[in-house]
Amino acid sequence: MKTMFKSMSLCSIALSMLALTSCQEETFDAVQPPIQEQVPKNILAGLEDLGFDVQTIPVTKEGEFYKVEGDILMYPEDILNPVIAEDLPADTGIDTKAAQRHRRFNIVTPCDKARFVRVKSNFAPNSIAGRAIAKAIKAWNQVSDNVLFFKLVNTRPDVTIRFAGTGGSALSPGRRVQVGEFLNLNPFRLMQVRPARNPNASNVDFIAKLVAHELGHTVGFSHRNSKVLDSDIFINNTRFGADKFSVMNGDFSQTERILPILSSTDRVAVKQMFGIRCR
């Protein structure tokens, strides 16, 4: 997540709307020296065209993926050949004008898929991470008037939450997958670097907010505080500009509070993206 929780232009990865702390894999490490020379110029140009910040947070190569703004993982084809309005398959249920989403060009999880997103956790249910994951899922599912629903399962998951990385990161949807297939989480590292703000919040609450942020990425939400481009479309009835309480900000260290997990603006945005357009 870039720097999680600054402003929230509700941009979607297919949108642009939700994120947590130095979305630098959700850690609070200092920004590392730019290593953009290791990333092909056409990838950097493609990301800039999509509105991503490739200057403040270095783009890195993670296996077959590129990690953008610290915690968003993308396939190269979704950067070089993004899904744009004219390119959306007719059966996705996405009407870009009706949705009025503040989005980038990548596809948002289709309505039919969003109705039941199967999530498998590799963490013990009673562990801090396990309880945080359950709490994050509950926060999403409590938003009314929309079809988005996450369900913890043991088999055939759409998203697998696994122990990996130095904080938190997630794969975004795109041409190859309708839901990001995995969410990387390192709760031990997160508890070491959690910010001093919100000292009364528990580790479970803190990690739940981060997990909720990454789950947002798996269905197409991007960082709320991303820069605004001419290509961005704001989601109807949501606040313009900063939302210091949003779960999708890129800088969790600057958010004003951990609870509630989703802000009022987040809730409106979810209803716009997975409510009105999915009727």
C-alpha positions in Angstrom: 0.0 0.0 0.0 1.8 3.1 -0.9 1.7 4.8 2.3 -1.7 3.7 3.5 -4.4 6.1 4.7 -3.7 9.6 3.3 -6.5 10.9 1.2 -8.7 8.3 -0.7 -9.6 9.2 -4.1 -11.3 5.8 -4.0 -9.4 4.8 -7.1 -9.9 1.3 -8.0 -7.3 -0.9 -9.3 -10.0 -1.3 -11.3 -11.2 1.4 -9.1 -9.3 3.5 -6.8 -10.6 3.4 -3.4 -9.2 1.5 -0.5 -5.5 1.0 1.4 -3.1 0.9 4.8 0.5 1.8 5.9 3.5 2.5 3.9 1.6 0.2 1.6 5.3 -0.5 1.2 4.1 -4.0 1.9 2.3 -2.5 4.7 5.4 -2.0 6.7 6.5 1.3 8.1 10.0 1.0 6.8 11.6 4.1 5.4 11.2 4.5 1.6 14.1 2.6 0.0 16.3 4.1 -2.6 14.7 4.1 -6.0 15.4 0.9 -7.9 13.4 1.8 -11.0 16.3 1.1 -13.3 15.6 -2.6 -12.7 12.1 -2.2 -14.0 11.5 -2.0 -17.8 10.7 1.5 -19.0 7.5 0.4 -20.7 6.3 -1.0 -17.4 7.0 2.3 -15.6 5.3 4.2 -18.4 2.3 1.9 -18.3 1.9 2.3 -14.6 2.2 6.1 -14.8 -0.5 6.1 -17.5 -2.7 4.2 -15.1 -2.2 6.8 -12.5 0.1 4.9 -10.1 2.8 6.7 -8.1 6.1 5.3 -9.4 8.3 8.0 -7.9 7.6 8.1 -4.1 7.3 4.3 -3.8 9.7 2.3 -6.0 8.2 -0.3 -8.3 9.7 -3.8 -7.7 9.6 -7.1 -9.4 8.1 -9.9 -7.3 8.4 -13.1 -9.3 6.1 -12.8 -12.2 4.4 -9.8 -10.8 5.2 -6.1 -10.3 4.6 -4.6 -6.9 3.2 -1.1 -7.2 2.7 1.6 -4.4 4.2 -0.8 -1.9 1.5 -3.5 -1.8 -0.4 -3.9 -5.0 0.7 -6.8 -7.1 -0.1 -6.8 -10.8 0.5 -9.1 -13.8 2.6 -7.4 -16.6 -0.3 -7.7 -19.1 -2.6 -5.7 -16.8 0.0 -2.9 -17.0 0.9 -3.0 -20.6 -2.6 -4.0 -22.0 -5.0 -2.8 -19.3 -8.7 -3.3 -19.5 -10.4 0.0 -20.5 -14.0 0.9 -20.9 -14.3 -0.2 -24.5 -12.4 -3.4 -23.7 -14.6 -4.7 -20.9 -16.3 -8.0 -21.7 -20.0 -7.6 -22.1 -20.8 -10.2 -19.4 -18.8 -8.5 -16.6 -21.8 -6.5 -15.4 -19.7 -3.4 -15.3 -21.1 -0.2 -16.8 -18.4 2.3 -16.4 -20.6 5.4 -16.7 -23.3 4.1 -14.4 -20.7 3.0 -11.8 -19.1 6.4 -11.8 -16.2 4.9 -10.1 -13.0 6.7 -9.4 -11.0 4.1 -11.1 -7.9 3.1 -13.0 -8.3 1.1 -16.1 -8.1 -2.4 -14.6 -11.2 -4.5 -14.3 -13.2 -4.6 -11.0 -14.4 -8.0 -9.7 -17.6 -8.7 -11.6 -20.9 -8.6 -9.6 -21.6 -12.3 -9.9 -18.1 -13.1 -8.6 -18.4 -10.5 -5.8 -21.5 -12.1 -4.4 -19.5 -14.9 -2.9 -15.7 -14.4 -2.6 -14.2 -17.5 -1.0 -11.3 -16.8 1.3 -9.0 -19.4 2.8 -6.7 -18.4 5.7 -3.5 -20.3 6.4 -3.5 -18.9 10.0 -5.0 -20.7 13.0 -8.5 -19.3 13.7 -7.6 -18.4 17.3 -4.3 -16.7 16.5 -4.0 -13.0 16.4 -3.9 -13.1 12.7 -6.7 -15.5 12.4 -9.0 -13.4 14.6 -7.9 -10.3 12.7 -8.8 -11.9 9.4 -12.3 -12.8 10.6 -12.8 -9.3 11.9 -11.7 -7.8 8.6 -14.1 -10.0 6.6 -16.9 -9.1 9.0 -16.3 -5.4 8.5 -16.7 -5.8 4.7 -19.8 -8.0 5.0 -21.5 -5.6 7.4 -21.9 -2.9 4.6 -25.5 -3.0 3.6 -27.1 -2.6 0.2 -24.5 -4.3 -1.9 -23.6 -7.8 -3.1 -19.9 -8.0 -2.0 -19.5 -10.9 0.4 -16.4 -12.6 1.7 -16.7 -16.1 3.1 -14.0 -18.1 5.0 -13.6 -21.5 3.5 -11.3 -24.5 3.7 -11.4 -25.6 0.1 -11.5 -24.0 -3.4 -10.6 -20.5 -2.4 -10.7 -17.4 -4.6 -8.2 -15.7 -2.3 -5.6 -17.4 -0.1 -4.3 -15.5 2.9 -0.8 -16.8 3.5 2.2 -16.0 5.6 4.6 -14.2 3.4 6.4 -10.8 2.8 7.3 -8.2 5.3 3.9 -6.8 6.0 0.9 -7.0 3.7 0.3 -7.1 -0.1 -2.3 -8.5 -2.5 -2.8 -9.4 -6.1 -5.3 -7.2 -8.0 -7.9 -8.5 -10.4 -7.3 -8.2 -14.1 -7.4 -10.1 -17.3 -6.2 -13.4 -15.8 -8.2 -13.4 -12.6 -11.5 -11.8 -11.5 -10.4 -11.8 -7.8 -6.8 -11.4 -6.6 -5.7 -15.0 -5.8 -3.6 -14.3 -2.8 -3.0 -11.9 0.1 0.5 -11.9 1.7 0.5 -11.3 5.5 3.3 -11.1 8.0 1.6 -10.3 11.4 4.8 -10.5 13.4 6.5 -7.8 11.4 3.4 -5.7 11.5 3.2 -5.8 15.3 6.9 -4.7 15.5 6.3 -1.7 13.3 2.8 -0.6 14.2 2.6 3.2 14.6 2.2 4.8 18.0 -1.0 6.5 17.1 -4.1 4.7 18.3 -2.3 3.1 21.3 -5.5 1.7 22.8 -6.3 -0.4 19.7 -5.3 -4.0 20.0 -3.0 -5.9 17.7 -6.0 -7.8 16.4 -7.7 -4.5 15.4 -4.5 -3.1 13.9 -4.0 -6.2 11.7 -7.7 -6.4 10.9 -7.5 -3.0 9.3 -4.5 -4.0 7.3 -6.2 -7.2 6.1 -9.3 -5.3 5.2 -7.2 -3.0 3.1 -5.6 -5.8 1.2 -8.9 -7.6 0.7 -10.1 -4.4 -0.9 -7.2 -4.7 -3.4 -8.3 -8.3 -4.3 -11.6 -7.1 -5.6 -10.3 -4.0 -7.4 -10.1 -1.1 -4.9 -6.9 0.9 -5.0 -5.4 3.5 -2.7 -7.7 6.3 -1.7 -4.9 8.8 -1.5 -3.6 8.2 -5.0 -3.1 11.2 -7.2 -6.1 12.4 -9.3 -5.8 12.1 -13.0 -8.0 13.2 -15.8 -8.9 9.6 -16.3 -10.2 9.2 -12.8 -13.9 9.1 -12.2 -15.1 9.8 -8.6 -17.6 7.5 -7.1 -21.0 9.1 -6.7 -21.8 10.5 -3.3 -18.3 10.0 -1.8 -16.1 12.7 -0.5 -13.8 14.4 -2.9 -10.2 14.3 -1.8 -8.8 13.2 1.5 -10.5 10.8 3.9 -8.1 10.4 6.9 -10.3 7.5 8.2 -10.4 5.4 5.0 -9.3 1.8 5.1 -8.0 2.2 1.6 -5.5 5.0 2.2 -1.9 4.2 1.3 -0.4 5.4 4.6 -1.8 3.7 7.6 0.7 5.5 9.8 -1.2 8.7 9.2 -4.7 7.5 9.7 -6.6 9.1 12.6 -8.1 5.9 13.9 -8.1 2.1 13.5 -11.7 1.5 14.4 -14.1 1.4 12.8 -12.3 -0.5 10.1 -14.3 1.1 7.2 -15.0 4.8 7.1 -18.4 6.2 6.2 -16.9 7.1 2.8 -15.7 3.6 2.3 -19.2 2.3 2.9 -20.7 4.6 0.4 -18.1 3.6 -2.1 -18.8 -0.1 -1.6 -22.5 0.5 -2.2 -21.8 2.4 -5.3 -19.5 -0.2 -6.7 -21.2 -3.4 -5.6 -24.7 -2.2 -4.9 -26.1 0.1 -7.5 -24.3 -1.3 -10.5 -25.1 -4.9 -9.5 -28.8 -4.5 -9.3 
